[in-house]
Every structure is written in C-alpha cells, then in structure tokens.
C-alpha cells in the first residue's frame, strides 16, 4: 500500500505540473504494482497486456482534462484499497478501464 501511495503522490505532482509524460509512465507503474499474481505465468501475461495497453494509455490521457479525470479515478481506487474494500476497489478499477476506453474513443472521434 505504501508503494501505491507513493505512486499516487508522484501522480499528483505530475498532474499539478502538467507533466503528461510522467503521468502516463506512472499510470503504467500503478497498473504493474497492483498485479499481485503469485502465478508467474499469469503475472507475465498481465505484464505483457499492460505493455500493449501503453498506446491506449497515451491516447486516453492526451489532454489535461482527461489526465486529471484519470488521476481522480486512481485516487478513488487507492482510497478503496486503503479501506480494504475489494469490491469497491474492483468496481472503481473496472470503471477506470471503461472510462479509459471512452477517453480513447473520444480522442480519436470514434464512437
């Protein structure tokens, strides 16, 4: 949880400084940090998937409003994790993914 807190603190600074590149990198780091798979094969697959999502992540966070929206979603998810409320954290994470998809389609003007 300390690692996740530190990542969100770094995200906060990146968002405040409008440092898009760092925020995208921290989004990737966040996702990698929550992959707690004990199964190394599963962990490798999830890490690979996360790498493939890098392009989507860059596009879905391409403008400042979307960047801030994604940051707020991560903060809410972290709060649920810190509350030790897995159902709430999962729902927020799923909503974050759905919102990332929406942000991506909005950016490329495809719906």
N, C-alpha and C positions, 0 to 999 in steps of 0.2 A: 504494500500500500504506500510505503514511503517513496518507492520508485514512481508510482503513478502520480502521487502528489507533486513530486519534483518535475515530472514532465508537464503537468498542468501549470505549474508555476512558470516554467520556461515558455509554455504556450502563451500565457498571459502577457509576458514581456514581448514576445514576438508579435502578438496581435496589437498591443499598445504601440509598438514601434513600426507597425505596418510592414513587418518583415515576412512577406509571403513565403519566401523560400524556406526559412527556418520553420515556419508553422507547418508547411507541408511535410517537412522532414520529421517534425515532432508528432504529427498525426501517424506517420508510419511507425515511429518508435512506440507510440501509445498502443497501437494495434499489436505490435510484436510483444510488448510487455504483458498484454492480457492473454496471450496464448500460453496457457498453463498445462498443455498436454504432456502427460507423463509418457505417452507413447511417442517415441522419436519419429516414427514414420508419419504419424498424424501431424506432429509438430512441423516436420519438414514440408508436408503438403500445405499446411496452413501458412507457413512462412512463404512458400512459393506463390500461393494465391495472393498473399499480401503484396508481394513484389509485382505481380501482374496488375494489381489494382492501383499501382503508383500513378499511371497516366490518368485514370479516372479521378484520383485524389487531386492531382494538379489542376485538372479542369474544373472539378466541382468546387474548388477553393479559389478560383481565379479572380474573383472580385472581392473587395473589402467587406461588403455586406454578407456574402456567403461565407467568408473566412470567419467573421465574428459569429455567425449563426452556428457554424460547425464547432467553434470553440465553446460556445454556450452549451451545446449538446454534450460535449465531453465533460464539462464541469458538472452537469446534472448526473451523468453516468457515474462519475467519480463519487459524487455525494451518495448515490445509491449503494455503491460498493462499500464506502466507508460506513454506511448504515448497516452493512451486512444484510442487504435486502436483494438477494439474487434475482428474484422475479422482476423487481422494479428495474434493476440494472440491465437485465436481458431485454426488457421491453424498450428501455431507453436506447440501448445499443442497436436493436432492430430498427427503431425509429430513425436513429442517426444514419444507418445504412440506406434506408428508404429516402431520407432527405438528401443524402449524397447523390443518389440516383436522380432525384428530381432536380437538384442543382446542376448536375451534369447535363441533363436534357434541356434545362432552361438555357444553359450556356451555349449549347450547340443549336438551339432553337428547333428541337425535335420533340414532339410530344406524342 
